[in-house]
Amino acid sequence: MQSALDLASSGYYVYLLEKSSAIGGLMSQLDKTFPTNDCAM
C-alpha cells in the first residue's frame, strides 16, 4: 500500500487489485488484535 501511495504521489498511475471478494485481507477477518484486544475493524 505504501509503495502504491508513493508511486501515485510521484505521478504514476497505480491500480490495486484484490483477489478475494472483500478488501482488507486477514485483518478484516479478525475479531480482536494482540496485545490490546482492540477491535480489528
Order of alpha helices (4+ residues) and beta strands (2+ residues): alpha-beta-beta
